[in-house]
C-alpha cells in the first residue's frame, strides 16, 4: 500500500510531465556548480566540474500585484519542477539556453522534508 505522500508525488510528476513545456528537447536544466576543494598534492584549490540535470515542469510569470521590487522583482519567473536532485540557491537554472540564479527554493512536502513532492523555484536573470 502506498502512502498519501507517494501518491501525491506520482500525481505531481504525472501532471508536470503532461504540461511540461519542453518541445522537442530539454529547455529546463538544473546546473549544480562545481565545488572547490584543496588538493594537498597540488597545494591549491581544485574545482570539480559543473553537473547538469534535466528538470520537468512549467514556468509562469508573477502577476503584477505580487511584484514588490524587493523579494519579487519584475522579470522573476516561478518554476514548478521535479528533478532527480534537490535544487539549492547556489545552483543555476538554464531555460532555453539562458542562465538564471535561484532566488528562492520552496519544496512542496506534505509529510516533512523527506517526502518532497516537487519544488517551486523563484528564478532571476
N, C-alpha and C positions, 0 to 999 in steps of 0.2 A: 504494500500500500504506500502510495507516495504522499508526502506531506503537502500542506497548503502552499508553502513557500516554493517547493519544487514544481507544483502545478502552475503557480504564478510565473515562475522563471520560464517554463516551457511556453506558456501563453505569450509572455513578453517577447521571447525570442521569435516565436511564430509571427506575431504582428509586426515586429521590427523588420523581419525578413520580407514579409509581404509588402510592406510600404518602404522598403529600403530604396534610397534614391540613387543607387549605383546603376548606371545604364551601360552595359557592355564592358565594364571594368571597375576597378576599385577607385572610388573617389574620396573615401574617408579612411585615413590610416592614422594609427597612433604611433608616434615616433618617441621611443624611450631613449633618451640621450645617454651616451656612454658615461661611465663614471671614472673618476681619477683615482688611481692607487699609486702608492710609492713603491718603486721597484728598487730593492736593496742592491741588486747586481748592477743595474744601470745608474743607480744613485740619482734618479729623477722620477718625476710623476709620469705615469703612463695612462693614456685614456683608452678605454675599451670602445669598440665600435658601437655606433647607434644601432638600435634594433627597431624594426617596423612591423606592426601587426595590423591586419585588416580589421575594420570596425564595420558593423552593420547597424544601420539606424537611419534616423531622419533629422533634418536640420530645420529650425524655424527661427524667424526673427522675433525679437522682443517687440511688444506693442509700444507705441509712443508713450502711453501712460505709465509704463514700467521703467522707462529710461529716466534716471535721476542725475546722470552726469558723473556720479562717483562709483557706486557699486555696479551699476549697469549703464554702459555708455552707448551712444549711437554707433551702430555698426557691430555690436556684440551679437553673437549667434548662440542659440541654445541647441545643443545636440542631445538627442536621446539615443543611446547606443548600447550595444554589448560587444565585448571583446574578450579574447582569451586571457588577457592580463588586466589588472586593475589600473586605470589611469591615475596619475597624480599631477599636481600643479607644476612640477619640474619638467614634465613631458611636454611635447608639442603635438598638435593635430594637423595633418595635412589634408586639405579639402580641395579637390580639383587642382592639385599642384601648388596651392598657396599654403604657407605655413602660418598657423595660429598658435598663440600662447593659451594655455589653460588658466582661466581666471578662477574658476570655482569647480569643484567636483562634488556632485550630490548623488551618492549612491541611494538607490531605491531598495530598501530592505524591509521585509515585513516581520522578520523574527530576529533581527540583530544583524550585525555586520558580517557574520559568517554565511548568511543567506542572501547575498546581494542579487537582486532581480535584474537590474540594469543600472546604467549610470546616466545622469544628466550632467552635461558639461557646458559651462559658460566659456566660450572661446572669444578671443580678440586678436586682431591683426596688430 
